[in-house]
Amino acid sequence: MNSQAAVKTDTDSLINALRKHAPRCVIDSSLETRKARAHDRWPIAAKWSEEEMNNHTPLAVVRVGSARDVSQVLTFAGAHHIPVVPFGAGSGVVGGVVNQRGYLCIDLSGLNGKPELDAENGEVTVPSGVLGGDLEKILNEAGRRLPHYPQSLALASIGGLVATRSSGTFSSKYGNIENFVTSLEVVLPDGAIIHTQRSPRSSTGPSVAQMFVGSEGTLGIITAVTLRTLPLATSQLFRGVAFEGVGPGLNAVRQVLDSGLMPAVIRLYDEKEAVHIFEKSGIEPAHRTLLVLAFDGNPAVAAAEQAESLKITAALGGEDLGSKPGEIWEKTRYDAGWLDRGNAGEFDFADAIEIAAGWHTLEALHDKVLNAISPYADNAFAHYSHFYSNGGAIYFIFFIVGKNKQDAESRFNQVWDITMRTVLEHGGSISHHHGVGEARKHWMVREHGDSLRVLAKLKQALDPRAILSPGKMGFDEQPEAGK
Ligand SMILES: Cc1cc2nc3c(=O)[nH]c(=O)nc-3n(C[C@H](O)[C@H](O)[C@H](O)COP(=O)(O)OP(=O)(O)OC[C@H]3O[C@@H](n4cnc5c(N)ncnc54)[C@H](O)[C@@H]3O)c2cc1C
C-alpha cells in the first residue's frame, strides 16, 4: 500500500470510529465540503494555491445538532489526540477557523433551534448556530430587539459573534456583544457541558461567561447564548454633520460624549471615505469629513439628544447637513460590496483593519498609519466608529492591485505589520472587534505583555492536550516574541 492510500485508510477508520462514538453527527469528508470549511473570509485564504488549500483542509466536517453531539466529538478527539476547530458561519475576516491539516472541523450551523424568549426578564436564549439576522427577525416579531448590528449581521452566527467579541454599529449607546451576554452554555475540551451563572449582575468572582467571550474557540465551544434584549425603538433619527478635518470632528464627538449625550451611532469618515456618502446624498463634499449620528429609542429623548448634540457640533464648526447623509448610511449599512469587488482580481486585495486607541492618539494615528502604509497600498482611507468616553476605534480600509501573487501578498503583509506596529507603539489595541485569528496571532505577546500568561495558563488548564484550535491566540508564541 502506498503512503497516500495508508493515510486514507487511517482517516476512513477514524471517521468510522467517530460515527460509532457520535452517532447523531453528520460527517462529511467530501473534498468540496472540506475545502469550503477550511477558511473564512480572510482575504489571504481567498488567494490560496491548491497546495496551500490542501495544507489547511480538515480531515472531515462534523455537523452537530446538540451540545451532547459536541461533547461526544470532543471526548473522541481528546482520546485520539485530534485537533478540533469550531466553524460558526465563516464570516470571520482574520482566519479564525484556519488551521493546519489533520483536524476535525466541527460545523455548528446545525445548532439552529428556536430561540426561547423569557418575556418576564427580557432575555433570549439562542442556540449558537442561529444567524444574527434570523434572531433579530424573531425578536422583532415579538416586539423586541438585540441592538447589536455588525455589518455582517446576516452572515454571522450568534456563537461566532460571542467567540470573537464582536461589535455592532449602535455600540456607542448600547455597548458591544459582551454587554448583552448574560450566560453561556459551553462544551469544554474534555467534553463537559457547563452553564454559566445567570443573573443581571453578580459579585461572585470573575465572570466565567466573559472568559469565553472572545476566546475564538480555543477554550471551549459555545453551544447556546443568553442575551439581554430591549423593546423595539419607537424613534430613530439620523443626521450628517460636515467638518473641516478629522481633528474638529473628533473634538465634537468628545464634547458630545462628555456632555452625557448618547448617540446610538457615531461614525466620523475622513475626507477620502466621506466622498462616497456625500455623492449619494447629492452634497458637495468640498474636501470635508463627515460625522454620521443616529439617536434612537424614546422619541422625546432621541429628539432632545439630537438637538443638544447639534448645538455642540455647530459651536465647534460643524455644518448640519440634515438627515440625508445619515439616512443614506442607514440604508447601505449592510452593503459590503467593496470587499468582494476589491478581492475579485487574482492578485488584488481589499481589507479592513480595525484598531482601538485612547483620545491621546486617536487623531494622530489616522495620519501615521495611512502615511506609513501608503508605499504598499494603492488606495487607503479610514473612518472612526465605536466611541467611548476614553477613546474609540479606527477602521482602516485599503486596496492592493498586485503584479503577481508574491507582490500582492508581501504588500498585504506589509500593510498589516505596519499598522499593528504603529498602533502598539502608540499604546492602542491591535483589534477593536474582528479578533485575532491568523492575522494577529504573532502580535499577541506585544498586545498583552505579561498578562498573556494568564490566558495561556487558562488554556493549559482547560485543554491540556491542546485539542481545541491549536496554535491560535498567540499561546504558542515565546515570551520575547512579537513581530
Ligand atoms: C462583510 C463583513 C462585515 C463584517 N462586519 C463586522 C462588524 O461590523 N462587526 C464585527 O464585530 N465583525 C464584523 N465582521 C466579522 C465577522 O462577521 C465576525 O467576526 C463574526 O463574529 C464571525 O461570526 P461567524 O459565526 O461567522 O464565525 P466564524 O467565522 O465561523 O468563526 C470565527 C471564530 O470564532 C470561532 N467560533 C465560531 N463559532 C464558535 C462557537 N460557537 N464557539 C466557539 N468558537 C466559535 C471560530 O473557530 C473562529 O475562531 C464582518 C465580516 C464581514 C465578512
The ligand as an SDF file (V2000), in Angstrom:
LIG
                    3D

 53 58  0  0  0  0  0  0  0  0999 V2000
  -18.8030   41.9550    5.2290 C   0  0  0  0  0  0  0  0  0  0  0  0
  -18.3940   41.7240    6.6440 C   0  0  0  0  0  0  0  0  0  0  0  0
  -18.6790   42.6750    7.5990 C   0  0  0  0  0  0  0  0  0  0  0  0
  -18.3230   42.4680    8.9380 C   0  0  0  0  0  0  0  0  0  0  0  0
  -18.6870   43.3940    9.8650 N   0  0  0  0  0  0  0  0  0  0  0  0
  -18.4250   43.1720   11.1760 C   0  0  0  0  0  0  0  0  0  0  0  0
  -18.8390   44.1140   12.1760 C   0  0  0  0  0  0  0  0  0  0  0  0
  -19.4670   45.1280   11.8890 O   0  0  0  0  0  0  0  0  0  0  0  0
  -18.5380   43.8370   13.4680 N   0  0  0  0  0  0  0  0  0  0  0  0
  -17.8680   42.7070   13.8290 C   0  0  0  0  0  0  0  0  0  0  0  0
  -17.6360   42.5040   15.0120 O   0  0  0  0  0  0  0  0  0  0  0  0
  -17.4570   41.8170   12.9010 N   0  0  0  0  0  0  0  0  0  0  0  0
  -17.7130   42.0010   11.6040 C   0  0  0  0  0  0  0  0  0  0  0  0
  -17.3250   41.0800   10.6520 N   0  0  0  0  0  0  0  0  0  0  0  0
  -16.5600   39.8990   11.0720 C   0  0  0  0  0  0  0  0  0  0  0  0
  -17.3930   38.6330   11.4000 C   0  0  0  0  0  0  0  0  0  0  0  0
  -18.7050   38.7130   10.9070 O   0  0  0  0  0  0  0  0  0  0  0  0
  -17.3890   38.4100   12.8890 C   0  0  0  0  0  0  0  0  0  0  0  0
  -16.0670   38.1110   13.3050 O   0  0  0  0  0  0  0  0  0  0  0  0
  -18.3280   37.2870   13.3720 C   0  0  0  0  0  0  0  0  0  0  0  0
  -18.3700   37.3640   14.7680 O   0  0  0  0  0  0  0  0  0  0  0  0
  -17.9140   35.9000   12.9550 C   0  0  0  0  0  0  0  0  0  0  0  0
  -19.0110   35.0160   13.2130 O   0  0  0  0  0  0  0  0  0  0  0  0
  -19.1190   33.6150   12.4520 P   0  0  0  0  0  0  0  0  0  0  0  0
  -20.2790   32.8760   13.0100 O   0  0  0  0  0  0  0  0  0  0  0  0
  -19.1120   33.8090   11.0000 O   0  0  0  0  0  0  0  0  0  0  0  0
  -17.7780   32.9240   12.9760 O   0  0  0  0  0  0  0  0  0  0  0  0
  -16.6600   32.1370   12.1930 P   0  0  0  0  0  0  0  0  0  0  0  0
  -16.0440   32.9930   11.1520 O   0  0  0  0  0  0  0  0  0  0  0  0
  -17.1680   30.8120   11.7710 O   0  0  0  0  0  0  0  0  0  0  0  0
  -15.6090   31.9100   13.3810 O   0  0  0  0  0  0  0  0  0  0  0  0
  -14.9300   32.9860   13.9770 C   0  0  0  0  0  0  0  0  0  0  0  0
  -14.0690   32.4600   15.1220 C   0  0  0  0  0  0  0  0  0  0  0  0
  -14.8740   32.0450   16.2160 O   0  0  0  0  0  0  0  0  0  0  0  0
  -14.7650   30.6430   16.4570 C   0  0  0  0  0  0  0  0  0  0  0  0
  -16.1270   30.1880   16.7030 N   0  0  0  0  0  0  0  0  0  0  0  0
  -17.2020   30.3300   15.8840 C   0  0  0  0  0  0  0  0  0  0  0  0
  -18.3000   29.8650   16.4850 N   0  0  0  0  0  0  0  0  0  0  0  0
  -17.9240   29.4460   17.7150 C   0  0  0  0  0  0  0  0  0  0  0  0
  -18.6160   28.8640   18.8260 C   0  0  0  0  0  0  0  0  0  0  0  0
  -19.9360   28.6540   18.7960 N   0  0  0  0  0  0  0  0  0  0  0  0
  -17.9050   28.5260   19.9340 N   0  0  0  0  0  0  0  0  0  0  0  0
  -16.5730   28.7580   19.9910 C   0  0  0  0  0  0  0  0  0  0  0  0
  -15.8700   29.2930   18.9840 N   0  0  0  0  0  0  0  0  0  0  0  0
  -16.5350   29.6310   17.8630 C   0  0  0  0  0  0  0  0  0  0  0  0
  -14.1070   30.0780   15.2160 C   0  0  0  0  0  0  0  0  0  0  0  0
  -13.3540   28.9270   15.4920 O   0  0  0  0  0  0  0  0  0  0  0  0
  -13.2400   31.2470   14.7780 C   0  0  0  0  0  0  0  0  0  0  0  0
  -12.0650   31.2890   15.5440 O   0  0  0  0  0  0  0  0  0  0  0  0
  -17.6350   41.2780    9.3090 C   0  0  0  0  0  0  0  0  0  0  0  0
  -17.3670   40.3150    8.3370 C   0  0  0  0  0  0  0  0  0  0  0  0
  -17.7330   40.5300    7.0200 C   0  0  0  0  0  0  0  0  0  0  0  0
  -17.4350   39.4620    6.0080 C   0  0  0  0  0  0  0  0  0  0  0  0
  1  2  1  0
  2  3  1  0
  2 52  2  0
  3  4  2  0
  4  5  1  0
  4 50  1  0
  5  6  2  0
  6  7  1  0
  6 13  1  0
  7  8  2  0
  7  9  1  0
  9 10  1  0
 10 11  2  0
 10 12  1  0
 12 13  2  0
 13 14  1  0
 14 15  1  0
 14 50  1  0
 15 16  1  0
 16 17  1  0
 16 18  1  0
 18 19  1  0
 18 20  1  0
 20 21  1  0
 20 22  1  0
 22 23  1  0
 23 24  1  0
 24 25  2  0
 24 26  1  0
 24 27  1  0
 27 28  1  0
 28 29  2  0
 28 30  1  0
 28 31  1  0
 31 32  1  0
 32 33  1  0
 33 34  1  0
 33 48  1  0
 34 35  1  0
 35 36  1  0
 35 46  1  0
 36 37  1  0
 36 45  1  0
 37 38  2  0
 38 39  1  0
 39 40  1  0
 39 45  2  0
 40 41  1  0
 40 42  2  0
 42 43  1  0
 43 44  2  0
 44 45  1  0
 46 47  1  0
 46 48  1  0
 48 49  1  0
 50 51  2  0
 51 52  1  0
 52 53  1  0
M  END
$$$$
